[in-house]
Amino acid sequence: MTMVSFGLGLGEDIAYYRIDYQIQDIFVASAISQFAYMTGMTLSELLFGLPVMFILFFLALHFGVHTTDLPTIICTTLLIWGTMSSLGFFLSTHMSHARNVRQIISFVTVLMAVMPPVFYRWNKYLTYAIPTTQSSLIIQHAMGFHTPKD
């Protein structure tokens, strides 16, 4: 849920920079490559999440996650962060007014982070379409928690 929030929160920042500050026009006109711009923006958003990620990492170790499962947990976390950052970039490019950005990003954050575990029993096949469901199941399995058989 943390990586979903930080990844999609990037969309708010980018839309704000594009619409209010119009600084994205400067980056597009400069010699900075698209990859460097996107990487810099995503890493700057991840910087805010590092304290939380360190706390969660040490809590996972404290509650008995084996060190052999840490690469799976870290890779899955980074993959979901990258996916949600890409979705944040996508959503921010299609926003025409800054007033709509926060509502749309908040709705998508709830859809991606809160809905799958809440409604898993209700309609599990619908929640399988949401990418955070699979990452949650992978991390739960790596941590030794019970995961559904389906």
Helices and strands as residue ranges (DSSP letters): H 2-16, I 17-21, H 24-29, H 34-62, H 70-93, H 98-109, I 110-114, H 115-118, H 124-127, H 131-142
